Amino acid sequence: MRRLIPAWGALFVALLLPAIAAAQGTASLAGQVTGLDGKPDPDVIVTIKNPDTGQSWQVKADKDGRYQQLGLLGAVYEIAVKSEKENIDSPVGKIRVTTDQVNTLNIKLKDIFGGGPSAEEVKKREEEENKFKNVKLHFDNGVKAMDDANALQTQIKTAPADQKSSLQEKRTADCQTAVTEFQQAEQGVGAKEVKNHAVILARLGSAAECAGKYDAAAAAFQKAAELQPQPGYYLAYATNLANVGVSLTDTTAAAAKFTDANAACEKAVSLDATIGAACWKNLGIVLSNKNRQKEAIAPLQKATQSDPKDAQTWFLLGSAYTSLIESKQQGDKMVYVIPPGTAEAYQKAIDAAPNGPYAAQAKDMLASLAAMGGGEETSLSSKKKKK
């Protein structure tokens, strides 16, 4: 039963009347009880108790919510009500009853209990609470599945070759479990819970990316960014668009994905200028991994402009330029046409981290470029010299 603190002052103005000593004669107390909906509350039981004597009366209201108790002595009485309809069994205040008159006390449960919820409202609230618990359960399950997948990814890197395949299968299963759990969590979120929608969609995007479902991942991150624009959401959206692009055989469709990915990076930068380097670097890595070095140059150039101290990006840019080196015959020599900026990119990689993991490789590439600069004798020219 509901036990609430009543609004004493709002209801019992009668207590402000001057105290009148109990005198001979009796009085009555009457009034009407209205429920939380403001309508008469029939069959409610009103308890009228004299705390000085311990004597109490219980009177049941009629179909119009009206009650009356006769034969009361002058005193201050404690009033309580019990209503099955409103699920209330609670004290509601006090009233001074004076003799030789009809004392009136209308009990408005809505005023006393602040318009407490109806049975229908209580049911709705319980449904919402259960819905929230269900969303949280699926969300937590999704997070756990992704934690397991990430742990397996770390394990795969150092696992023996004969174990990598089975570990990867298990990781893919964990990623798919996370996708399913986050999908169910997202379905349970209320339409007005924008932030929760965005957070769960971003998690769903990460799970889909983990499972290699780049289209689904891009769609999830796009929705998250639209609901709550954040640079990280746009970065992930751009990366997955690039992954979709490199998987397409239709060059026009692929180009459209790369254009959209670049636009997503621009949006990320508009929200946080420092994130541009990571966003464009991701695009460059995706393209480089698929041997699309020529297309990787533009995003890698933007990444180096955003963060000139990233050795890896400079090395990747140098590698992309290197893939474009062409050769041609000039007399007795094979001459190499090296794209402008190739040597500079490798040198920048060294300068950014002289003792880093890319410095040694960059130095080797610079030595190779220097050798190419002098050209190479062809087999034909060698034969002529021997003659």
N, C-alpha and C positions, 0 to 999 in steps of 0.2 A: 504494500500500500504506500501511497505517496505521503511523505512527511516533509512539509515545506514550512518556512517561516512566514507567517501571515503578515499582511500589511496592516498592522493594528490601527495606525492613525487614520488611514484612509477609510476605515469602516466604522469604527465605533466613536463617533463624535459624542455619543451619549455620555461617555465618561467625563466630558467637560462640564456636565451639569453639576451644580453644587451638591455636595454630599448631604443627604437627608438621613437622619437617624432612623433606624427601623421603628416603625410605629405600628400600632394595632391596625388590622385590616390586611387585606391581601391585594395582590396585583396579578396581572397577566402579561405574558410576552407573546407577541405574534409577529408574523412577517412572511416573506416569500423567499424561497431559495431558487436562484437561477444558476445554471451550469456554466461550463467554460465556453459554451457557444452563445451565452447570453439568453438562452431560453429557459423556461421553468423546468426545474429538475424534480420530477415526481418520485415519490417513494423514498426520498432522502430521509435519513434519521438525524434529528437534531437533539443533541444531548445538552441539557441545561443543568449545571452543577454549582451548588453553593459550597465553596471551599472552606467556609467557616464551620459548617455543620456536617459536611461530607454528603449531604443529601443531594440526589440527582434525579432528573426526570428525562425520559426519552420520548420524543413525539415524532410521529411519522408524517411527512408532508403528503398532501393530497395530490390529485392529478395535475393541479395547477401550481404545484410546488409550494402551497401555503401550509403553514403550521400555526398552532396556538397551544399555549400551556397556561392553565388557570391555577389559582391558589398559591401563588408565589409570595414569599415575604420580601420586604424591602431589603436588598443586599446587592453586592456585586457578584455576578454570576459568570462562570467560565462556560464558554460555548464551544462545542465541537460538532462536526458533521461527519456523517458516513454516507458516501454515495457510490453504489455499485456501478452506476452508469459512468461516472467520471474516474473511478478507481481511486477514490479519495477517502481516507479515514484519518482525520487530523483535527487538532484544536484550531479554532479560527479567531479567538480573541475573548474579550470580556465586555460585559455591559452592566451598568448600574440600573437596577429595577426599583422603581418607586411605587409605593402603595397607592391604592384608590385611583388607579388609572390604567389604561391599556398602554403598555410599553411596546414600541415597534422596532423590530430589527430585521431588515431585509439583508439576506446574506448573498452576496454576489461572488461566486467562486472565481469568476474571471478576473475580478479586481484583486482578490486575495492572492490567487496563485499566478497572477501575471499572465493570464491567458495560456495556461499550460496546454500541452498537446493533447489532442483528442486520441481516441483509440486508433483511428485511421492514421493519424500523424505518427503515433508511436510505432505502428507497424511499418510505416514508410521509413522511419529512422532506422529501425532494426534491419530492414532490407538494405539500406544504404551502408550500414556498418558491416553487414555480411559481405556486401559487394566489395567494400574496401579491403576486407580481410582476404577475399579471394584474389583481388588484384595484387595485393602484397605477397601472397603466397606464390603466385605465378612469377612475379617480378624477382623475388628472392631465388626461386628455382632457376630462373634464367641467368641471374648473376653467378650462381654456383656453377652452372654448366659452363659459362664462359671462363670462370676461374680455372676450372679443370682443363679446358681447352688450352688456355695460356700456359698452364703448367706442362702440358704435354708438348707444346711447341718448344719450350725450353729443353725438355728431355730429348726431343727428336734431334736437336742440333748435335748432341754428343753421343747419341745412341749408335751401336754397331749397325752396319749397313743392312744386316739381315733382320733387324728389328724395326727399322724405320717405317716400313710399309704398314705393319700392323698398328704401330703407334699412330700413324697418320689416319688410318681408318677410324680408330677410336676417337681421335681429335675431331674428325669430320662429324662423327655421330654426336659428340658433345656440342658442336656448333649448331647442328640441326635441332637438338633438344632446346638449346637457348632460343633459337628462332621461334619454335612452337610456343615456348613459355612466354616470351615477350609478346607474341601475337595475341595470346589469350589475355595477358595483362592489359594490353592496349584496348582490347574490345570492352573491358570492364570499366574503363575510365569515363567519368561524366563528360558531357560535351563542353561544359564550361571550365573544366580543369585543364586549361591551356598548357600550363607549365608541366604538369604530369604527363600530358600527351606527348609533349616535345621530348621530355627525358626518356620515356619508354620507347618512342620512335627512334631516338638516337641509339639506344641500346639494341633495338631490333636491327638497325642498320649495321652495327658492329658485328652482330651475330651472323647476319646474312653475308657480310664480307668474309667473315671467318669460314663460312660454309662454301665460299666461292660463288655465291649468287650475287654478282655485282649489280645486275639490273635491279633486284629487289633492295639491295643495300642503298643504291643511289636514290631510289624512290622514297625509302624511309627517311634518309637524311634530308632530302628535299622538303618533305612534309614537316620535319622537325624545324628546319630553318625558316619555313614560312610561318609556322606557329610562333616561334620564338627565335628571331634572328640572332645567331651567335657565330663568331668566326670559326670555331671548331666544327660546327655543323656544316658550314660551307666548304671547309677544307676537306672533310670526309666525303661530302657530296662530289666535289671536284675529282678526288682520287678515284672514286668508284666509277664516275663517268669515263675517266681515262681507261680504266680497266675494261669497261664495256667496249669502248672505242677500239682498243687493240685486238679485241676478239672478233670484230666484224670484218667480213670479206668485202662488203660493199664500201668502197672508198668514200663515196659521198656521205653515207650514213656515219662512217667512222669520223670523217672531218667534222660533221655536225656535233658529235659527242665531244670532240676536242675543243670546239668553239664554246660549247656550253660549259665545259670544265674550266676553261680560261676565264669565262664570265663569273663562274662561282668563286674562283680565286680573287677576282677583282672585288666581289662583294665581301669576301672575308677581309681583304685589305681595307675596305672602306670602314669596317668595324674595328679592325686592329691592324695597324700598319706593320707591326712586327711579325705577323703570321704569314705574310706574303712569301717569304723565303721558303718556309716549310711547304706551303701549298704548291708553288711552282716546282720546287725540288721533287715533290712526290710525282708530279706529272712527268718530269724528266726521267725519273727512275722507272716508272711504269713503261714509258716508251723505250728507254734504253734496254730494259730487260727483254723486250720483244724485238730487239735489233732494229728499232725504228729510230736510228741515231739522228738522221737529218731532222725529223720532226721534234726530237728531244732538245735540239739546240735552243729554240726560242724560249721555252719555259726555263731551261737551265740558265740562260743569260739573265732572265728576270730574277731568278733566284740569287745569282751572284751579285746583282745590283742591290737586292734587298739585304743581303748579308755577305759582304765581301770577305769575311773571315772564315767561311765554311770551306775547309780543305776538300771535303768529299765532293761538294758541288763543283768546285773548280776542276777536280780530277775528272768527274763525269763529263764536264763540258769539253775538256781536252780530248777525252776518248771519243766524244761525238764528232768533234772536228776531225780527228784522226781517221775515222771511218770514211770520211769524204776525200781523203787523199787520192789523187789520180796520177797516173804515170803516162809519159809519152816519150817517143823516141826522138832524140836530137843528135843527129850524126851517129857517132859511135857510142853514145851514152843513152841510158834510160833516165829521164829526168822526172822528178816527182813534184807535182803541184800541191803544195801544202796550204790549206785554207788559212787566211790571216787569223791570228788570235790563238792558234793551236799551241805554240810554244809558250805564249803568255799565260794561257790557262794552266799549263803544267807548272810553270814557275810560281804562279799565284798559290797553287796547291801546296807547294813547298814552303813558301813564305808564310802561309796561314798556319801551318803546323809542321815545322822543320823536323820534328821527331815523331810525327804522327804516322798512322798506318799507310798513308798514301804517298808520303815523301819519297820513299825508295823507288816505288813504281814510277812516280813522276820524273825522277832523275833518270831512270832507264829510258823513259820515253823521250826525254830531251836529248839524250845521247843518240838515240835512233833517228830523231829528226835532224840532228846535226849531220849525221852520216848521209841521210837522204839528200841534204842540201847540196852535196857535191856531185850528186848523180852516181850512176853505176855503169861500168862498162858492160856492154852486151856480149853475148857469146860470139856474135858475128865479128865485132871489132877485135876480139881476142884472137880469132882465127887469122884475121888479116895481119896482125902483128907477128904471128908465128911464121907466116910465109915470108 
